[in-house]
Amino acid sequence: MAGSEWSWGCAFLDVDLDGWEDILIPNGFAYDMDDLDTRDRFKSAGPLSVSESRRKILAYPRLDTANLAFWNQRDLTFREVGADWGFDSKQVSNGMAMADLDNDGDLDIVINCFNAPALLHQNQSMAPRIGVRLRGNAPNTQGIGAKIKVTGGPVTQTQEVISGGRYASGDDPMRVFAAGSSTNLAIEVAWRSGKRTAIHGLQANFVYEIDETSTRDARPGKLPQAAPMFQDVSELIQHTHHEEPYDDAARQPLLPRLLSQPGPGVAWFDWDGDAYDDLVIGTGRGGPLAVFRNNRNGAFTRTSDAVLNSPTPDDVGGIVGFTSVSGQQFILAALGNYEAASTNVPSVLRYDASSGRVASGAQLPPSESSSGPLALVTSIGTGSWTYLSEVEYCQGAILRRRLRASIETVRTNFSWMKSTASCLRTSAW
């Protein structure tokens, strides 16, 4: 059903009233805008005048694709039966609505067509059925949002009363269910108000109208207490995120989200080389990178080194750690430049650990882009590492992701070589 042509929506409807919902899909478009021959003809014709451009769409052929009907085979698969059911019109079909137009208790179908008369499909199923119409309390007099469950028929059936939901269309709020050969059906209605109605001993081939005023309040069921999968152990580190105030709207009033609050990056990395992963947490502008050493007994101790506790010039994004061939540990932290509004801050900070001391390593040169997520990969057999940094923001540009890349190479003494700025950076050393 993923390749159902130019579809305008679909409807789940038990057409043959066997208890299993089938699928109906209206199709078609006035112009086949994907016609490659027409596209190539315009491409070879060169620039068009304004009047020619306005008439361009008329050159495309009509997309006459048949409406589709899929019969539910009761095994999670469907079979296309549009021709068998008479639901295969090639009119450009848009909106589709369902209602019992002939008062026989099943739902018929009306489809409006583009520049053509509407299609009317009469449901001719003879299988037993029951109809349910709700009379809700004002202002929801049609019981929109109520859920109806029918038991005792071929299978347990549930439907929700909806308003609209398809392209330019809305159904009659009556719901129809398959009754099968049962003579003892039951209806249960869960109203939006929280009330519940239950009716038993019903017969097929009737329409039942249920009034919300005659319902009783639903008794809340006692839910089983599920054992939690996780336990909050934040007290083990006693960490508080640092975030400086920043008014994004004063800089860009139409931003859909705050670029100044991406959230801190978090990484696990064996910083001290004791075979136990330590916890590294990023920070907002003006805060320090936090490294918590694993004490091997379920507790953590924050590193008090001056280099790690120095304030950062902007928000820290992605964090990765790695160990060199010589056994030295390094931490790379992507550094944004949005709040600083400057392209003079480093793109990535580096922290080096050696002999129990921490030093600030060579940093990646500034860039017009604000670094965000960070990843580290290695090339098999080369011994070199490459980092990938994804852009959160480009100074002076609309927020976007560009796939232009440039190479940043690190010398053998881990100093950065000069390179051009880009929004997706790779660096190998």
Disulfide bonds with the S-S distance in Angstrom:
Cys394-Cys423 2.40
